[in-house]
Amino acid sequence: MPRTYRHRDPGRSIGRERLPIPEGWPGMVWAHEASPHGHPRHTHDEPEANLVLRGQATYQIGAREVTLRRGDLVWLGGEVEHVLAEQSDDFHMWIIVLRRTPAWPAGPAGIPAEAAVRHLDPATFRLANQTCAWLANHAQVGHARTAIPWLLTLLWQGFASAAAATVTGHPAVTQARRLLESGDLPLATVAHRTGLTPDRLGRMFRAETGMTLVAFRARARLERALRLVEDRGLSLSEAASAAGFGSYSRFHRAFRAVHGTGPRDHLASSDPHGG
């Protein structure tokens, strides 16, 4: 199980932070990885988006607290105080900031003035992740002037059509989500670790998330399989087995039931280079 880093004083603020956006660039993209040395609560003029790649975290945004997981997109309007109060040691997210300009003062039209969190669909998530990686590692100013506004528009369109991410709720439901996302555990074991009976946990889980434990575990297995293909280079058959599916055919049926297409076609359609 991943360890959890907790910020020692999430209430402490360093106030307004000046972000080092290079001259002539419309914004910046960089990677954030978990560290035992947390960054203090802060704010800045520039609007910001965060795309969570893996792990879990507790984000304090103003007076709100939200639980983040893979696939979540956070919009932070300028001047909103925020801090990662807790993060698992495998937590990783992209940070995208946009310079305010007269033509685009706060990002795409309709971005919340303060903050909001939603869960992106897998295709938008993968395309945004690939674009962030390219911008962080290879982009020059000429590319950035086109690609960063395009990326933010992609994220906003995905955000606008996505469901709201779950705000921190009952501790047992939050723990069950984390257990199911981090490993392939029997549901009885998950319930035992939360201190509830399977029936009671199932009712609470469905009331809070809108999904049964079985359906949530199936989606978590699918996401785990895709991570193994993308991050570790496993074949689809190897990833299906490692993620807890008894066979590739079971994985394929489950994938098609959720995404409406097979995993090979789905991965190919989310590749911006057409691979």
Secondary structure, DSSP 4 states (H G I P E B T S, - for coil): ---EEE-S-TT-EEEE----PPTT-SEEEEEEE--SSPPPEEE-SS-EEEEEEES-EEEEETTEEEEE-TTEEEEE-TT--EEEEEEETT-EEEEEEE---SSSSSSSTT--SSEEEEEPPHHHHHHHHHHHHHHHHT--HHHHHHHHHHHHHHHHHHHHTSEEPPBS--HHHHHHHHHHHHS---HHHHHHHHTS-HHHHHHHHHHHHSS-HHHHHHHHHHHHHHHHHHHH---HHHHHHHTT-SSHHHHHHHHHHHHSS-HHHHHHHT-TT--
